[in-house]
Amino acid sequence: MSWFILIFSGALEAVWAAALHRTSQARGRRRIAPGLLFLVSLMASTAGLTIAMQSIPTGTAYAVWVGVGVVLTSAYAIVTKVERPTAARLLLLGGIAACVVGLKVVA
């Protein structure tokens, strides 16, 4: 169950990163919704990391949390055309994803 919570928390990291980006693009009242999404997903993400770290070693949990967040945030940026899907970027993101899976296998 801890691994599921950790992966979900990493996905929420991507949500708050995307919401933070949207907040910087919006003006006036249009900033409220992404700002609230940022705050809620940030709190839920770190709470999930805290719960997962009770049974998963700290270094492993943090690396997986960040790795999942990085890969999903980058995938979102590529899909929304904020970043270009270069071969090098995709290869390196695949390497991060492989390392996250590797940490699960050896933990």
LINRAZI-V11756 format. One record per backbone hydrogen bond with DSSP energy under -0.5 kcal/mol. NH is the residue of the N-H (numbers start at 1). CO is the residue of the C=O. If there is no record, write none. Layout:
# LINRAZI-V11756
nh={NH/NH}
co={CO/CO}
This chain:
# LINRAZI-V11756
nh={5/6/7/8/9/10/11/12/13/14/15/16/17/18/19/20/21/22/23/24/25/26/30/31/32/33/34/35/36/37/38/39/40/41/42/43/44/45/46/47/48/49/50/51/52/53/54/55/56/61/62/63/64/65/66/67/68/69/70/71/72/73/74/75/76/77/78/79/80/81/82/83/86/90/91/92/93/94/95/96/97/98/99/100/101/102/103/104/105/106/107}
co={1/2/3/4/5/6/7/8/9/10/11/12/13/14/15/16/17/18/19/20/21/22/27/28/29/29/30/31/32/33/34/35/36/37/38/39/40/41/42/43/44/45/46/47/48/49/51/52/52/57/58/59/60/61/62/63/64/65/66/67/68/69/70/71/72/73/74/75/76/78/77/77/84/86/87/88/89/90/91/92/93/94/95/96/97/98/99/100/101/102/103}
